[in-house]
Amino acid sequence: MDSWIYLAVLKVFVTVFAVMIQRYIKFTGNLYPIITSIIATLFFIIYLVAFNNLKDLKEIRKNNIPLLILAGFLLFVFLLINYNLISKSSHPGYFKILSVYELILILGLSYYFYNAEITIRNWTGFIFIIIGSVLLIKPN
């Protein structure tokens, strides 16, 4: 089995645990995403020092800095929206159902911009995902 599959399975468990904490332990305002992001930043700094060559930081080209700033801003928006969706949705699993549409969008954009291969099997799977998500979210 490819190593990315193990990481994907680990991500599933980490995500489930994080969603359960966010949903069922009450926090005031947006303190949860703010404080957890600060703590995550500290862990990233430790990870950088422990496992990366600090000389690599010098190789960040100046034209990449605006892209990194944009990616950081998008991560901020993602975390804040995620937290609010988990807090406000009627069921913590419902907002994750809609995230399958991210996969469809990524598939289409990857095909269009990067010539990624899309097989009949891919399309069949996504059609079933769309049908399943509509059945789960649509009110009775």
N, C-alpha and C positions, 0 to 999 in steps of 0.2 A: 504494500500500500504506500502511496506517495506521502511524504512528510507533511504536505500542506493539509491533508485530510485530518491528521492528528491535531494540527493547529485549529482547523475548523471545528472539530468536535470540542476541543478545549474552549474555543470562543463561545460555542453554544452554552456550555455550562456556566461560564463567566457571565454571559449576557443574562441568562435566566436568574442567576443569583442577584445580579445588580438590579434587574427589573423588579424582583420581589422586594428587595430592600427599598427601592424608590417608591413602590406602590403602597406598601403596607406599614412603613414606618413614617410617621408624619414629621415633616420639616417645615420651618417657617419660611415663607417666600421662596426665593431661589437660592437659599444658602447651600442646599445640597450640591447642585452642580458647580457652584463657585468654589466651595471648600474642597470637593473631590478633585476638581481640576487643578487646584493649587497643589494638592498632595500628589496627584499624577505627575505634575511638572517636576516636583522634587525627585520622584522615582525615575523620571526620564533623565534628569541630570546625573543621578547616580549611575544609571545604565550607560549613559554616554561616557562617563569617566572610567567605568569598570570594563566595558566591552568594546569600546570604539577607539580608534586612533584619533587623538585630538588634533593631529596635524591635518586630518581630513577636513576640519572646519575651514582651513585656509583655502581649500579648493572650491568652496562655494563661490561660484561665479556671480558677479554683480547682477547679471541679467536674471539670475534665479531668485534673487531676494524678493522682488515683487510677487513672484509666484508662491514663494514660501509664506509671505504675509497673507496673500489671498487664501491659501490652504489653511493657515492658522485661523483666519476669520471664519472660514466655512466650518471648521471643526467647532469653534465657539458656537455658531448658529445651530449646528447639528446637535450638540450636547444640550443646549438650552431648549430647543424644540423637543428633543427626545424626552427630557425631564417633564416638560409640560404635558406632552402627550400621555406619558405613563400616569401622571398625576390626575389628569382630567378625563381620560377615557373610561367608559363604563366597565371595561374589562381589560386588564393589562395585556392580554394577548391580541386584542383587536388591532391595535396600532401596528403590531409586528406583522400582521397579515398583509397590511398595505405595503410593507417594505418589499414584498415580492415584485411590486411594480418597478422598484429600483433596478431589479435584475433585468427586467424586460427592457428598460430604458438603456441600461449599460450594454446589453446585448445589441440593441439597435445602433447605438452610438459607436460601439466597437466595430460593428460590421461596416458602418458608413465611413468612419474616419480611419480605421486601421485594418480594414479588409479581414476581419475575424471571420472564421468559418461558422456558419449556422446550418445545422443539419435539420432534416425533417424530425428527427428525434428531439432536438432542442425545441422546435416549434410545438410539437405535440405536448411536451412537458409543460411549456408555458401556457398553452391553451387550457390544460387541466388545472394549472395553478390559478388562472384567471377565473375559471368556472368555480373552483373551490373557494376562492376568496369572496366571490360574489355571494355564494350560498351561505358562507359563515357570517358575513357582515349585514346582508340584507335583512331588514326587520321582517318578522313573521307576518 
